[in-house]
Amino acid sequence: MTSVTAAKPSPPRPSAIARPIRARTAATVELAGRDARAAGMLERDTSRRLAALRAAIEQGRRDGSITSTRDAGAPARFVNATIGGMRVSSQGGADRATLEAIAEVVMDALTH
């Protein structure tokens, strides 16, 4: 009796995962001004992201890696807005070096 082993499926490529997420995000943002449900989804997503960023900033302050003395909400909003801009830049063709340079500026802002 011959046994046949099924090949393991390869994991999806990050770009295959990111495309539907970007499309869903773009649609939600586009609809938020006209659709209460979309606005609620966007607000919940933003609130969760900002809470995670605030927590990371506060942890960074405790361990000394973040020296900014501003209320944690302000740098969290700055990082969140920068990430959005980096997404747009990436979709527009920005290369890795450009995106890393942007990230370095964000880190400088948090540590000075």
C-alpha positions, 0 to 999 in steps of 0.5 A: 500500500502506497501512502500519499502525503499531502504537501503543506500549503505555503503561508500566504504572502504578506502582500496577499494579506495586506491588500484586502486589509488596505481595501477594507480600511480605505473603504471604511475611511471613505464611508465614515463621513456618510455611514454611522456604522463605518464611522463607529468601526473607524473610531473603535479601530483608532481608539484601540490603536491609540491605546496600544501606542499610549501603553507602549509609550508609557512602557518606554518611559518606564524603561528609559527608551522614550524620553518625551515628556509630553502627555502620552496621548500626543505622541501616540497620535503623532505615531498613528498619523505617521504610520498612516502617512507611511502606508500611503507613501508605501503604496505610492512606491516609497522604498524601504530606505525612505520608510526607515528614514521616516521611522528614524525621525519618529524615534528621534521625536520620542527620544528628544 
